[in-house]
C-alpha cells in the first residue's frame, strides 16, 4: 500500500512538473487534473467501488452464488425484518419532525432571552457527543433495578419518588423504540436550533415591520412571514436529519443491540453481514437503505436549486 501511495504521488508530481513546461491553456487543464484526480481516485476507491460491490453481493447467497431477488424476498417476508423496516419508518417519521419543531421553538425563544449564548451552547452541546456516548448516557437514564433495590437510573428513581413502580423502558415493545428516538431527538435538536436561529436572524426587518403595520400579531408574523422566509433552511434541516436518522446505528447498537423489537435497517444490516455471515442479506438491506436515502437527497438538491433561482 505504501509503495502504491508513493507511486501515485510520483505520478502527480510528474504531471505538475510537465504542466510548468506546457503552454498556458494546456497548463491550466493539466493543473486542474492534477488536483482533481486524487480526489476522484479516493472517491472511486472509498465510495463508488464499495457501492457497486455491495449491490452485486445483494444478489448472491452466503456461498457467493447468484440467487436473483431471493434476498429481497426474504427481507419482505420475514416478520423480524418487517418489524425492522417499520421501526425505521417510525424513526424517520418522528425524529426529523420533533427535532425541527423543538429546535425551531428554541431558536425563537432563546433569541429573545438575555442568556442567549449560554442557552444555545447548552442546547447544542449534545451534538458534540458521539452517538455511542449519547447511548451510554441515556442507558443510565433508563437503567432498571427491581422494585425494592436502589435505582441508579434517574428516570426510574423519579418514578419511585412519586410512588410508582420502576419500569423496564428498553425492553417493553413498542414503547422502547420511542425511548430510543428521544435520544436522537436530544442530539439533533441543537443542530436544528443553530441553523434555524441563523435563518431567523437573516429575515429582513423591513418585512416584519410591514407585517406589524398591517396589524399582524406575533403568531401571524411568525406563521406568514418568518416561516416562508426560512423555508429553504427548514428543508435543509429536515432532509439532513432524515438522512442521519435513516443511517442510525450507534444508538440502537449501544442501548439494546437491536433486541426487543428495536432493530433498524442499519443495525440489522450489520447483524446479518458481520454477526451471521450473511453478506448477501446484509447487502440487500444496504441497497434498500440507499434507495430510501436517494429521493431525499434528490429533493434536497432540487429545492436548493429553486431557492437559488428565486434569489
C-alpha positions as CSV (number, residue, x, y, z in Angstrom):
1,X,0.0,0.0,0.0
2,X,2.8,2.4,0.9
3,X,4.5,1.6,-2.5
4,X,1.2,2.4,-4.3
5,X,0.8,5.7,-2.5
6,X,4.4,6.6,-3.3
7,X,3.8,5.8,-7.0
8,X,0.6,7.8,-7.0
9,X,2.4,10.8,-5.5
10,X,5.2,10.4,-8.1
11,X,2.7,10.5,-10.9
12,X,1.0,13.6,-9.6
13,X,4.4,15.3,-9.2
14,X,5.3,14.3,-12.7
15,X,2.1,15.8,-14.0
16,X,2.7,19.1,-12.2
17,X,6.3,19.2,-13.5
18,X,5.1,18.7,-17.1
19,X,2.5,21.4,-16.5
20,X,5.1,24.0,-15.9
21,X,6.6,23.3,-19.3
22,X,3.3,23.2,-21.2
23,X,1.5,26.1,-23.0
24,X,-0.7,28.2,-20.7
25,X,-4.0,26.8,-21.8
26,X,-2.8,23.2,-21.6
27,X,-1.0,24.0,-18.3
28,X,-4.3,25.1,-16.7
29,X,-6.0,21.9,-17.8
30,X,-3.2,19.7,-16.5
31,X,-3.0,21.5,-13.2
32,X,-6.8,21.1,-12.6
33,X,-6.5,17.4,-13.4
34,X,-3.5,17.1,-11.1
35,X,-5.6,18.4,-8.2
36,X,-8.9,16.7,-9.1
37,X,-7.6,13.3,-9.9
38,X,-6.5,12.4,-6.3
39,X,-10.0,13.3,-5.0
40,X,-11.6,11.3,-7.8
41,X,-9.4,8.3,-7.1
42,X,-10.2,8.4,-3.4
43,X,-13.9,8.7,-4.2
44,X,-13.7,5.7,-6.5
45,X,-11.9,3.6,-4.0
46,X,-13.8,4.6,-0.9
47,X,-17.3,5.1,-2.3
48,X,-18.0,4.0,-5.9
49,X,-16.3,0.6,-5.7
50,X,-17.9,-0.4,-2.4
51,X,-21.3,0.7,-3.6
52,X,-21.0,-1.4,-6.8
53,X,-19.6,-4.4,-4.8
54,X,-22.4,-4.2,-2.2
55,X,-25.1,-4.0,-5.0
56,X,-23.6,-7.2,-6.6
57,X,-23.5,-9.0,-3.2
58,X,-27.2,-8.2,-2.7
59,X,-28.0,-10.8,-5.4
60,X,-25.8,-13.6,-4.0
61,X,-26.1,-16.1,-1.2
62,X,-23.6,-17.0,1.6
63,X,-21.5,-19.0,-0.9
64,X,-21.3,-16.2,-3.4
65,X,-23.8,-17.9,-5.9
66,X,-26.2,-15.7,-7.8
67,X,-29.7,-16.0,-6.3
68,X,-31.6,-13.2,-8.0
69,X,-34.1,-11.4,-5.8
70,X,-34.2,-14.1,-3.2
71,X,-32.6,-11.8,-0.5
72,X,-35.1,-9.1,-1.2
73,X,-38.0,-11.6,-1.0
74,X,-36.5,-12.8,2.4
75,X,-36.4,-9.2,3.6
76,X,-40.1,-8.5,3.0
77,X,-41.4,-11.9,4.2
78,X,-39.5,-12.3,7.5
79,X,-41.6,-10.9,10.4
80,X,-38.4,-9.7,12.3
81,X,-37.2,-7.8,9.2
82,X,-40.6,-6.3,8.6
83,X,-40.6,-5.1,12.2
84,X,-37.1,-3.6,11.5
85,X,-38.5,-1.8,8.4
86,X,-41.5,-0.5,10.3
87,X,-39.2,0.7,13.1
88,X,-37.0,2.6,10.6
89,X,-40.1,4.3,9.2
90,X,-41.2,5.3,12.7
91,X,-37.8,6.8,13.3
92,X,-37.9,8.7,10.0
93,X,-41.4,10.0,10.7
94,X,-40.8,11.2,14.3
95,X,-37.1,12.3,14.6
96,X,-37.0,15.0,11.9
97,X,-40.4,16.3,12.9
98,X,-39.7,16.5,16.6
99,X,-36.1,17.7,16.2
100,X,-37.1,20.5,13.8
101,X,-40.1,21.6,15.9
102,X,-38.2,21.7,19.2
103,X,-35.2,23.3,17.5
104,X,-37.4,26.0,15.9
105,X,-39.0,26.7,19.3
106,X,-35.6,27.0,20.9
107,X,-34.4,29.3,18.1
108,X,-37.4,31.6,18.5
109,X,-37.5,31.8,22.3
110,X,-33.8,31.7,23.1
111,X,-33.1,34.5,20.6
112,X,-35.2,36.8,22.8
113,X,-33.6,35.8,26.1
114,X,-30.8,37.5,27.9
115,X,-28.5,34.5,28.2
116,X,-28.7,33.6,24.5
117,X,-25.1,32.4,24.1
118,X,-25.1,30.2,27.2
119,X,-28.5,28.7,26.5
120,X,-27.6,27.9,22.9
121,X,-24.4,26.3,24.0
122,X,-26.3,24.0,26.4
123,X,-28.8,23.0,23.7
124,X,-26.1,22.4,21.1
125,X,-23.8,20.5,23.5
126,X,-25.3,17.0,22.7
127,X,-24.1,17.5,19.1
128,X,-20.5,17.3,20.4
129,X,-21.2,13.9,21.9
130,X,-20.8,10.8,19.8
131,X,-23.9,8.6,19.3
132,X,-22.2,5.9,21.3
133,X,-21.6,8.3,24.1
134,X,-25.1,9.5,24.0
135,X,-26.4,5.9,24.0
136,X,-24.4,5.1,27.1
137,X,-25.6,8.3,28.9
138,X,-29.2,7.6,28.2
139,X,-28.9,3.9,29.0
140,X,-28.0,5.0,32.5
141,X,-31.1,7.3,32.4
142,X,-33.3,4.4,31.6
143,X,-31.5,1.9,33.8
144,X,-33.8,-0.5,35.7
145,X,-33.5,-2.2,39.0
146,X,-36.2,-4.5,40.5
147,X,-38.6,-3.0,43.0
148,X,-37.0,-2.8,46.4
149,X,-33.5,-2.2,45.1
150,X,-31.8,1.2,44.9
151,X,-32.4,2.7,41.5
152,X,-29.4,4.1,39.6
153,X,-31.5,5.2,36.6
154,X,-32.7,8.8,37.1
155,X,-36.0,8.2,35.3
156,X,-36.9,5.2,37.5
157,X,-35.7,7.0,40.6
158,X,-38.1,9.8,39.9
159,X,-40.9,7.3,39.4
160,X,-40.1,5.7,42.7
161,X,-40.0,9.1,44.5
162,X,-43.5,9.8,43.2
163,X,-44.8,6.4,44.5
164,X,-44.7,4.5,41.2
165,X,-43.0,1.2,40.3
166,X,-39.8,1.1,38.2
167,X,-40.3,0.2,34.5
168,X,-38.1,-1.5,32.0
169,X,-38.1,1.2,29.4
170,X,-35.7,-0.6,26.9
171,X,-37.5,-3.9,27.0
172,X,-41.2,-3.3,26.6
173,X,-42.1,-3.0,22.9
174,X,-43.2,-0.8,21.1
175,X,-42.5,1.9,23.7
176,X,-38.8,1.1,23.8
177,X,-38.4,2.4,20.2
178,X,-39.9,5.7,21.3
179,X,-37.5,5.9,24.2
180,X,-34.6,5.4,21.8
181,X,-36.0,8.0,19.5
182,X,-35.8,10.5,22.4
183,X,-32.0,10.1,22.3
184,X,-31.8,11.0,18.6
185,X,-34.1,14.0,19.1
186,X,-31.9,15.2,22.0
187,X,-28.9,15.1,19.8
188,X,-30.3,16.6,16.6
189,X,-32.3,19.5,18.3
190,X,-29.1,21.5,18.7
191,X,-28.3,21.2,15.1
192,X,-31.8,22.3,14.0
193,X,-31.7,25.2,16.5
194,X,-28.4,26.6,15.3
195,X,-29.4,26.6,11.6
196,X,-32.9,27.9,12.1
197,X,-31.7,30.6,14.5
198,X,-29.3,31.9,11.9
199,X,-32.0,31.8,9.3
200,X,-34.4,33.7,11.5
201,X,-31.8,36.4,12.2
202,X,-31.4,36.8,8.4
203,X,-35.1,37.6,7.8
204,X,-35.3,41.3,6.7
205,X,-36.5,43.6,9.4
206,X,-38.5,45.6,6.8
207,X,-40.8,42.6,6.1
208,X,-41.5,42.1,9.8
209,X,-42.2,45.8,10.3
210,X,-44.5,45.9,7.3
211,X,-46.4,42.9,8.9
212,X,-46.7,44.8,12.2
213,X,-48.1,47.9,10.4
214,X,-50.7,45.7,8.7
215,X,-51.9,44.6,12.1
216,X,-50.4,41.1,12.3
217,X,-49.9,39.7,15.8
218,X,-46.8,37.8,16.9
219,X,-48.2,34.4,15.8
220,X,-49.3,35.7,12.4
221,X,-45.9,37.3,11.8
222,X,-44.2,34.0,12.6
223,X,-46.5,31.9,10.5
224,X,-46.9,34.2,7.5
225,X,-43.6,36.0,7.4
226,X,-40.9,34.1,9.3
227,X,-41.7,30.5,8.2
228,X,-41.9,31.3,4.5
229,X,-38.7,33.3,4.7
230,X,-36.8,30.4,6.3
231,X,-38.4,27.7,4.2
232,X,-35.1,26.8,2.5
233,X,-33.3,26.3,5.8
234,X,-36.2,24.2,7.1
235,X,-35.9,21.9,4.1
236,X,-32.2,21.5,4.6
237,X,-32.6,20.8,8.3
238,X,-35.4,18.3,7.8
239,X,-33.7,16.4,5.0
240,X,-30.3,16.4,6.8
241,X,-31.8,15.0,10.0
242,X,-33.9,12.5,7.9
243,X,-30.8,11.1,6.2
244,X,-28.9,10.9,9.6
245,X,-32.0,9.1,11.0
246,X,-32.1,6.5,8.2
247,X,-28.5,5.7,8.9
248,X,-28.9,5.5,12.7
249,X,-26.9,2.6,14.1
250,X,-24.9,3.5,17.2
251,X,-27.8,4.4,19.5
252,X,-29.6,1.2,18.8
253,X,-26.5,-1.0,19.0
254,X,-25.3,0.6,22.2
255,X,-28.6,0.6,24.1
256,X,-30.4,-2.6,23.0
257,X,-28.3,-4.3,20.4
258,X,-31.4,-4.4,18.3
259,X,-33.1,-6.8,20.7
260,X,-36.7,-6.5,22.0
261,X,-38.0,-5.4,18.5
262,X,-35.9,-2.2,18.4
263,X,-33.7,-3.0,15.4
264,X,-33.4,-0.6,12.4
265,X,-32.1,-1.2,8.9
266,X,-28.5,-0.1,9.6
267,X,-28.3,-2.3,12.7
268,X,-29.8,-5.3,11.0
269,X,-27.5,-4.8,8.1
270,X,-24.5,-5.1,10.4
271,X,-26.0,-8.1,12.3
272,X,-26.7,-10.1,9.1
273,X,-23.4,-9.3,7.4
274,X,-20.9,-9.5,10.2
275,X,-22.5,-11.4,13.0
276,X,-24.3,-14.1,11.0
277,X,-22.0,-14.1,7.9
278,X,-25.0,-13.5,5.5
279,X,-23.3,-10.8,3.4
280,X,-26.0,-11.2,0.7
281,X,-28.8,-10.4,3.0
282,X,-26.8,-7.6,4.7
283,X,-26.0,-6.1,1.3
284,X,-29.7,-6.3,0.3
285,X,-30.6,-4.2,3.4
286,X,-27.9,-1.7,2.5
287,X,-29.3,-1.4,-1.0
288,X,-32.8,-0.7,0.4
289,X,-31.3,1.9,2.7
290,X,-29.6,3.5,-0.2
291,X,-32.8,3.6,-2.2
292,X,-34.6,5.2,0.8
293,X,-31.9,7.9,1.1
294,X,-31.7,8.8,-2.6
295,X,-35.2,10.5,-3.0
296,X,-34.4,12.7,0.0
297,X,-31.1,13.8,-1.5
298,X,-32.6,14.5,-4.9
299,X,-35.4,16.5,-3.3
300,X,-32.9,18.5,-1.3
301,X,-30.8,19.3,-4.4
302,X,-33.9,20.4,-6.4
303,X,-35.1,22.6,-3.5
304,X,-31.8,24.3,-3.2
305,X,-31.7,25.0,-7.0
306,X,-35.2,26.5,-6.8
307,X,-34.1,28.7,-4.0
308,X,-31.1,29.9,-6.0
309,X,-33.3,30.7,-9.0
310,X,-35.6,32.7,-6.8
311,X,-32.7,34.7,-5.4
